[in-house]
Amino acid sequence: MSENIFEPLGDSLAECIKVLLKCTKKVLGLSTYDFKDLFKKIGLKNKDGEYPRLIDIREEEYFKVYIFSPPVGITISDFKEKEEKIAFFLGLNKDNLRFETKENYNIAVKVMTKTPRATYDPIEMKRKDFKIPLGYSLNNNKMVYWDLISSCNTHCYIAGSSGGGKSITLRLILSHLINSKSKRDIEFSIINTKRVDLKDFQYAKHTKHYMTGVEGVEEFLTREIEEMERRYILLEKNDCDDLTEYRKKICRIPYILIVVEEISSYKGNKGYQRAIELIASQGRGAGMILLLVTQLPSHEIMPNTIKCNINTTIGLKTKDEIRSEIIAGKDSGLEKLKGNGHSKLFNGDHDGTEYQGLYIDKETMKDIINNNSKNKRAIDEGTSITLDNKNFGG
């Protein structure tokens, strides 16, 4: 029998506190024992046998975030190598996991719990600048923009598997520019390869040149190159470095957005590729901006001589990591996206920012075009909603 009658009581109290702490951690989701047991089983440890330590759990709007303090020798790459096993442990599909490096070299394992939904509002989202609202960031719920005329963002391609949201993204970009900018600010040259998705935009007063199908694309682009050369003569004559300076000093010549919908149709067309290569390499200064769309910008469809001059990539869902890497580089993670506008933006302002794209329906698109049409008449008699009454279909 113990000489200290309070010793058994103290031991019991200590055990009760341990149980209470364990239960509290479980309720809060801070089950350090479970994660340590997982890391032991999957061998996530350094050379000294030390395991990452769970130090915090955060609830964000779209993620549940587990913050780990890794021992020396353990990096985010080690976590990514164990991605499938960690996902299985959490009862998830690995597409729901994200890994990020945080302050003090901590590593965050982020579990996506939901995706946001948002609709483009032509009144609220109208802007005076050339920043195009694309959607809401999943990291901070702030609007993600593509700054169309920024030198580090010039030219863009939209890529991803069928059903990912390429057509809606393209519809959003063109509709927003029509809604926000005058014809003196921007004009469109549209190559509507598939003849369907962009057919209504031919009626917009912003659309200067428009063609369908694939025949005659070389002549179409030759005209754009001639315009580019004409502009460079004006810039040289007026001692301006680029169109932005010319617009400030001389007059508002519009930027030109050259849209090519589904560039895979021109695979092997050397005339098309030479023209696109020339515009990609020289168009920025003259205010000639490319917007290309495809499922997969493979080397045969988009050679490196073109791709390396395109500064903005909007990546949507892909079938696998290989396609994701072709679109946006290694570890770009497009295969994890959910589709339906779930996207990532890569350019000088965004290093793979994950966002949920804004949705714009056909009725809203047609209203915007009707309000800015060449002949001021409806392109679809069934559309009665206008910008004037500030009433839009959802």
Backbone torsions as a table, in degrees:
resi	resn	phi	psi	omega
1	MET	NA	137.6	-177.9
2	SER	-68.2	140.4	178.0
3	GLU	-71.1	-24.1	179.4
4	ASN	-98.7	107.1	-175.0
5	ILE	-68.1	-16.7	-179.2
6	PHE	-88.3	-10.3	-176.9
7	GLU	-63.2	-47.3	178.0
8	PRO	-60.6	-38.6	179.0
9	LEU	-63.3	-40.2	178.7
10	GLY	-65.9	-40.7	178.3
11	ASP	-62.4	-43.3	-179.6
12	SER	-64.5	-40.1	179.4
13	LEU	-64.6	-39.9	178.8
14	ALA	-62.8	-42.0	179.1
15	GLU	-64.8	-39.7	179.2
16	CYS	-62.7	-40.6	179.3
17	ILE	-64.5	-40.8	178.6
18	LYS	-61.3	-44.1	180.0
19	VAL	-64.2	-43.1	-179.7
20	LEU	-62.2	-43.7	178.6
21	LEU	-63.4	-40.2	-179.7
22	LYS	-64.3	-43.1	179.5
23	CYS	-66.3	-40.2	179.1
24	THR	-62.4	-45.0	179.1
25	LYS	-62.3	-37.1	-179.4
26	LYS	-66.6	-42.4	178.0
27	VAL	-62.1	-39.8	-179.0
28	LEU	-80.0	-9.0	-176.7
29	GLY	86.3	7.6	-177.7
30	LEU	-96.0	59.6	-177.9
31	SER	-86.9	82.5	-177.2
32	THR	-65.4	-34.1	-179.1
33	TYR	-62.4	-43.7	-178.8
34	ASP	-62.7	-45.5	-179.8
35	PHE	-66.3	-39.8	178.7
36	LYS	-63.5	-39.7	177.9
37	ASP	-64.1	-40.6	177.0
38	LEU	-60.6	-49.0	-176.7
39	PHE	-63.0	-33.8	175.8
40	LYS	-64.3	-44.5	-176.1
41	LYS	-68.2	-34.3	-177.2
42	ILE	-98.7	0.4	175.4
43	GLY	72.5	32.6	177.8
44	LEU	-89.1	84.5	-177.2
45	LYS	-151.0	164.4	177.8
46	ASN	-92.0	-174.0	-176.3
47	LYS	-65.2	-23.6	179.3
48	ASP	-89.3	4.7	179.0
49	GLY	78.9	20.0	-179.9
50	GLU	-93.1	142.8	-176.0
51	TYR	-110.4	155.5	173.3
52	PRO	-60.1	147.1	-176.6
53	ARG	-117.3	126.6	178.1
54	LEU	-72.6	122.0	-176.5
55	ILE	-116.0	-14.3	-178.8
56	ASP	-165.6	154.5	170.9
57	ILE	-132.0	131.3	-178.0
58	ARG	-122.5	141.4	175.4
59	GLU	-103.0	113.7	175.3
60	GLU	-106.5	173.6	-173.5
61	GLU	-62.8	-36.6	-176.7
62	TYR	-118.5	-2.5	-176.4
63	PHE	-138.3	151.5	161.1
64	LYS	-105.4	126.9	-169.6
65	VAL	-116.9	122.4	175.0
66	TYR	-100.4	122.0	-178.5
67	ILE	-103.3	124.5	-179.3
68	PHE	-116.2	142.7	170.9
69	SER	-98.8	108.9	-175.5
70	PRO	-83.3	145.7	172.8
71	PRO	-72.6	165.4	178.4
72	VAL	-57.8	130.4	179.1
73	GLY	103.5	-12.3	178.3
74	ILE	-105.2	126.8	-178.3
75	THR	-122.8	177.4	179.5
76	ILE	-63.1	-28.0	178.4
77	SER	-64.3	-34.5	178.5
78	ASP	-65.6	-37.9	176.7
79	PHE	-65.4	-43.8	-177.4
80	LYS	-64.1	-33.4	178.3
81	GLU	-64.6	-26.6	-179.2
82	LYS	-101.4	19.1	-172.2
83	GLU	-55.0	-49.2	-176.5
84	GLU	-63.0	-39.3	-178.7
85	LYS	-71.6	-37.3	176.3
86	ILE	-66.1	-41.7	178.8
87	ALA	-62.5	-42.4	178.5
88	PHE	-62.0	-41.7	178.9
89	PHE	-60.5	-38.0	-179.2
90	LEU	-86.8	-1.3	179.3
91	GLY	71.7	37.0	-174.6
92	LEU	-126.8	163.4	164.8
93	ASN	-78.6	140.5	-176.5
94	LYS	-62.2	-20.0	177.4
95	ASP	-65.9	-16.2	179.4
96	ASN	-87.8	-1.8	-177.4
97	LEU	-100.5	142.4	172.4
98	ARG	-132.2	146.7	178.2
99	PHE	-122.7	131.7	179.7
100	GLU	-137.9	148.8	172.7
101	THR	-90.5	128.5	-178.5
102	LYS	-107.9	-174.0	179.2
103	GLU	-62.3	153.7	-179.5
104	ASN	59.4	28.1	176.9
105	TYR	65.8	13.7	175.6
106	ASN	-69.3	157.3	-178.0
107	ILE	-120.3	130.3	179.9
108	ALA	-103.5	130.0	170.7
109	VAL	-104.7	111.2	-173.6
110	LYS	-103.9	128.6	179.3
111	VAL	-108.0	115.9	179.5
112	MET	-71.0	125.7	-178.6
113	THR	-103.8	-26.3	176.7
114	LYS	-163.8	163.9	176.1
115	THR	-118.0	143.5	-177.7
116	PRO	-76.8	162.0	173.8
117	ARG	-130.9	134.1	-179.3
118	ALA	-150.3	146.9	-178.8
119	THR	-114.2	140.6	177.6
120	TYR	-65.8	129.5	178.8
121	ASP	-111.6	109.4	-175.6
122	PRO	-62.8	-23.3	179.2
123	ILE	-85.3	-53.5	-174.9
124	GLU	-69.8	-30.9	-172.5
125	MET	-101.0	6.1	176.5
126	LYS	-66.7	138.5	-175.5
127	ARG	-133.1	156.6	177.2
128	LYS	-88.9	-23.8	-178.7
129	ASP	-92.0	-168.5	-178.1
130	PHE	-103.9	21.2	176.3
131	LYS	-83.6	127.0	-177.3
132	ILE	-101.6	120.2	177.7
133	PRO	-71.3	124.2	-177.1
134	LEU	-103.3	-34.8	-177.5
135	GLY	166.6	-173.1	-176.4
136	TYR	-103.1	130.5	178.7
137	SER	-62.3	137.5	177.0
138	LEU	-79.8	-10.8	179.2
139	ASN	-86.1	-40.2	-176.6
140	ASN	-133.9	4.8	177.9
141	ASN	63.7	17.1	176.2
142	LYS	-90.4	156.1	-179.7
143	MET	-67.0	137.9	176.4
144	VAL	-102.1	130.5	-177.1
145	TYR	-119.8	147.9	164.7
146	TRP	-104.4	114.8	178.2
147	ASP	-82.5	100.6	-169.2
148	LEU	-59.0	-39.3	-172.0
149	ILE	-102.9	3.6	176.1
150	SER	-66.9	134.2	-175.9
151	SER	-61.1	-30.8	-178.6
152	CYS	-84.4	-2.0	-178.8
153	ASN	-120.7	2.2	-171.7
154	THR	-63.4	139.6	-176.2
155	HIS	71.5	145.4	-175.6
156	CYS	-150.2	144.7	165.0
157	TYR	-127.2	142.7	178.4
158	ILE	-107.4	125.7	-175.9
159	ALA	-143.1	151.4	178.3
160	GLY	159.9	168.1	-177.2
161	SER	-68.1	162.3	178.1
162	SER	-58.7	135.0	-179.3
163	GLY	90.5	-1.6	-178.3
164	GLY	-77.4	-25.3	179.3
165	GLY	121.4	18.9	-178.4
166	LYS	-62.0	-45.6	-176.7
167	SER	-64.6	-40.1	178.9
168	ILE	-66.7	-39.9	178.6
169	THR	-62.3	-43.5	178.8
170	LEU	-65.4	-43.5	177.3
171	ARG	-58.9	-41.6	180.0
172	LEU	-62.5	-48.1	-177.0
173	ILE	-61.2	-48.9	-177.8
174	LEU	-67.7	-41.1	-179.4
175	SER	-64.4	-41.6	-179.7
176	HIS	-63.8	-42.3	-179.7
177	LEU	-64.9	-39.8	176.1
178	ILE	-64.2	-41.5	-177.5
179	ASN	-67.8	-33.1	-171.1
180	SER	-103.5	-27.8	-171.7
181	LYS	-120.4	150.7	177.8
182	SER	-85.0	170.7	177.6
183	LYS	-65.1	-22.0	176.9
184	ARG	-74.9	-16.1	-179.2
185	ASP	-96.4	-38.9	-177.9
186	ILE	-152.8	142.1	174.5
187	GLU	-125.9	156.9	179.7
188	PHE	-111.9	141.2	164.7
189	SER	-120.8	109.6	-168.5
190	ILE	-112.8	127.7	171.5
191	ILE	-108.1	101.5	-176.1
192	ASN	-92.0	80.8	-172.0
193	THR	-59.2	-45.3	-176.5
194	LYS	-84.8	-5.3	174.2
195	ARG	71.6	-5.6	-170.4
196	VAL	-109.0	-62.0	-166.8
197	ASP	-60.7	-33.2	-172.3
198	LEU	-110.2	12.5	-171.5
199	LYS	-61.6	-33.0	-178.3
200	ASP	-70.2	-24.3	-176.2
201	PHE	-72.0	-13.3	177.6
202	GLN	-64.9	-21.7	-177.8
203	TYR	-88.3	-10.1	-179.6
204	ALA	-71.4	140.6	-179.2
205	LYS	-66.9	-16.9	177.5
206	HIS	-74.7	-19.3	-176.4
207	THR	-85.3	108.1	-178.6
208	LYS	-87.4	-42.9	179.6
209	HIS	-127.2	139.2	-176.7
210	TYR	-148.7	135.2	175.2
211	MET	-145.2	158.2	177.4
212	THR	-120.9	159.7	178.6
213	GLY	73.5	-160.3	-175.9
214	VAL	-116.3	-17.4	-178.0
215	GLU	-72.4	130.8	176.6
216	GLY	89.0	10.5	-177.3
217	VAL	-66.5	-32.4	-179.7
218	GLU	-63.8	-44.7	179.1
219	GLU	-65.4	-38.6	179.0
220	PHE	-59.3	-47.7	-177.8
221	LEU	-73.9	-29.4	175.7
222	THR	-60.5	-39.9	177.2
223	ARG	-62.4	-37.4	178.6
224	GLU	-68.6	-37.7	179.1
225	ILE	-67.1	-38.9	176.7
226	GLU	-62.0	-39.3	177.1
227	GLU	-65.9	-38.9	177.9
228	MET	-61.6	-43.5	179.4
229	GLU	-66.2	-39.3	177.6
230	ARG	-60.7	-40.0	-179.5
231	ARG	-67.4	-39.4	178.9
232	TYR	-65.2	-31.4	175.0
233	ILE	-64.4	-41.4	178.0
234	LEU	-65.3	-41.4	179.6
235	LEU	-63.0	-43.5	179.8
236	GLU	-64.7	-43.1	-178.2
237	LYS	-62.7	-34.1	-176.2
238	ASN	-104.4	15.3	176.0
239	ASP	53.2	48.0	178.5
240	CYS	-115.4	138.8	-178.6
241	ASP	-76.5	-32.8	-179.1
242	ASP	-155.4	177.7	-175.9
243	LEU	-66.3	-33.7	179.4
244	THR	-59.4	-43.3	177.6
245	GLU	-67.3	-40.4	179.5
246	TYR	-61.1	-42.3	179.8
247	ARG	-63.2	-33.5	-179.9
248	LYS	-76.9	-37.7	-172.7
249	LYS	-92.1	-36.9	-169.8
250	ILE	-112.6	-74.2	179.9
251	CYS	-159.5	166.4	-173.1
252	ARG	-88.1	74.3	168.4
253	ILE	-69.6	133.2	-175.9
254	PRO	-72.8	148.2	166.2
255	TYR	-67.2	155.0	177.9
256	ILE	-121.4	123.4	176.6
257	LEU	-99.9	115.1	-179.1
258	ILE	-97.4	110.4	-174.4
259	VAL	-103.5	125.2	174.9
260	VAL	-122.3	109.8	-176.5
261	GLU	-90.8	117.2	-177.0
262	GLU	65.3	80.2	-176.4
263	ILE	-73.9	-11.9	178.9
264	SER	-63.9	-20.1	179.3
265	SER	-64.8	-17.1	-175.9
266	TYR	-107.8	19.8	177.4
267	LYS	-58.2	126.7	179.0
268	GLY	84.9	-4.0	179.0
269	ASN	-85.4	99.4	-174.1
270	LYS	-67.6	-34.0	178.4
271	GLY	-64.2	-43.9	176.8
272	TYR	-62.1	-47.0	-176.0
273	GLN	-65.2	-37.8	178.2
274	ARG	-64.9	-40.4	-179.7
275	ALA	-67.2	-44.6	179.7
276	ILE	-65.8	-39.0	178.1
277	GLU	-61.1	-41.4	-179.2
278	LEU	-67.1	-42.8	179.2
279	ILE	-68.4	-38.6	179.7
280	ALA	-63.6	-38.4	-176.0
281	SER	-84.7	-27.6	-173.7
282	GLN	-121.8	-8.9	-171.5
283	GLY	-71.4	-28.4	-172.7
284	ARG	-54.8	-51.2	-177.3
285	GLY	-61.1	-32.5	-179.0
286	ALA	-87.3	1.5	179.6
287	GLY	76.1	24.4	178.0
288	MET	-102.7	111.5	-169.7
289	ILE	-116.7	129.8	179.2
290	LEU	-89.0	140.4	170.5
291	LEU	-133.8	102.6	-173.5
292	LEU	-109.2	145.9	-177.6
293	VAL	-130.1	135.0	177.6
294	THR	-162.8	162.1	173.9
295	GLN	-74.0	-42.8	-176.2
296	LEU	-147.3	113.1	-179.0
297	PRO	-81.3	63.3	179.1
298	SER	-66.3	168.6	-175.9
299	HIS	-59.4	-35.1	-178.7
300	GLU	-69.4	-30.2	-177.6
301	ILE	-90.7	-41.6	-180.0
302	MET	-133.1	90.3	-179.8
303	PRO	-59.7	159.6	-178.5
304	ASN	-61.3	-27.5	178.5
305	THR	-64.1	-24.3	174.7
306	ILE	-92.7	-47.7	-172.9
307	LYS	-60.7	-38.6	-176.4
308	CYS	-70.5	-13.3	178.2
309	ASN	-100.5	3.9	177.7
310	ILE	-104.0	115.9	-169.7
311	ASN	-90.5	-16.3	-177.7
312	THR	-120.0	131.2	174.8
313	THR	-123.8	126.5	170.8
314	ILE	-106.1	107.6	-176.6
315	GLY	-101.0	130.7	176.2
316	LEU	-113.1	-176.3	-172.2
317	LYS	-57.6	139.0	174.1
318	THR	-120.8	165.7	-178.5
319	LYS	-74.2	-30.3	-175.4
320	ASP	-156.0	176.9	-178.3
321	GLU	-66.0	-32.8	-178.4
322	ILE	-62.5	-47.8	178.6
323	ARG	-65.1	-37.6	177.6
324	SER	-60.8	-42.9	-179.8
325	GLU	-65.8	-38.0	178.4
326	ILE	-63.1	-38.3	-177.2
327	ILE	-75.4	-49.6	-168.1
328	ALA	-132.2	7.1	177.6
329	GLY	99.2	172.1	-176.9
330	LYS	-62.4	140.5	178.2
331	ASP	60.4	26.5	178.4
332	SER	-73.6	-23.7	169.8
333	GLY	74.0	22.2	-179.6
334	LEU	-68.3	-22.1	178.7
335	GLU	-68.6	-15.7	179.4
336	LYS	-86.0	-13.2	-177.0
337	LEU	-68.7	158.5	-171.9
338	LYS	-94.3	-8.6	-174.4
339	GLY	87.2	-177.3	177.7
340	ASN	54.6	45.5	175.0
341	GLY	92.3	-4.6	175.8
342	HIS	-70.6	117.9	-165.0
343	SER	-138.2	171.3	170.2
344	LYS	-134.6	142.3	-179.7
345	LEU	-115.2	128.7	179.4
346	PHE	-123.7	118.3	171.5
347	ASN	-168.4	-160.9	-177.5
348	GLY	-66.8	-22.6	-179.7
349	ASP	-100.7	-20.2	-173.8
350	HIS	-135.6	122.0	179.2
351	ASP	-101.3	69.6	179.2
352	GLY	81.0	35.4	177.8
353	THR	-62.9	125.1	-179.2
354	GLU	-90.1	128.7	-177.4
355	TYR	-147.4	160.5	172.8
356	GLN	-99.9	119.3	-174.5
357	GLY	-67.2	148.1	174.5
358	LEU	-68.7	141.5	177.4
359	TYR	-100.1	134.8	174.0
360	ILE	-130.3	122.3	-177.7
361	ASP	-83.5	169.3	-176.1
362	LYS	-65.0	-34.7	-178.7
363	GLU	-63.5	-45.3	178.7
364	THR	-64.9	-41.4	177.1
365	MET	-58.2	-46.3	-178.2
366	LYS	-66.8	-35.5	176.8
367	ASP	-61.5	-42.9	179.9
368	ILE	-64.5	-43.2	179.3
369	ILE	-66.1	-43.2	178.9
370	ASN	-57.7	-40.7	-178.5
371	ASN	-72.6	-13.1	-179.3
372	ASN	-132.5	38.7	-176.2
373	SER	-88.5	161.3	-177.2
374	LYS	-67.0	-35.1	-176.0
375	ASN	-114.9	9.7	175.4
376	LYS	57.7	30.8	174.4
377	ARG	-128.4	156.1	-173.8
378	ALA	-64.7	139.0	175.7
379	ILE	-83.6	-12.8	179.1
380	ASP	-143.3	111.0	-174.7
381	GLU	-62.2	-18.7	179.1
382	GLY	-79.4	-6.4	-179.4
383	THR	-95.9	116.8	-177.2
384	SER	-112.4	-13.3	-178.1
385	ILE	-76.4	134.8	179.7
386	THR	-128.1	164.5	177.7
387	LEU	-68.4	-25.4	-174.7
388	ASP	-63.9	-36.2	-177.1
389	ASN	-92.6	3.5	175.3
390	LYS	54.2	38.3	-179.7
391	ASN	-126.6	118.8	-172.8
392	PHE	-125.3	147.1	174.3
393	GLY	-74.6	149.9	-179.5
394	GLY	-84.9	NA	NA
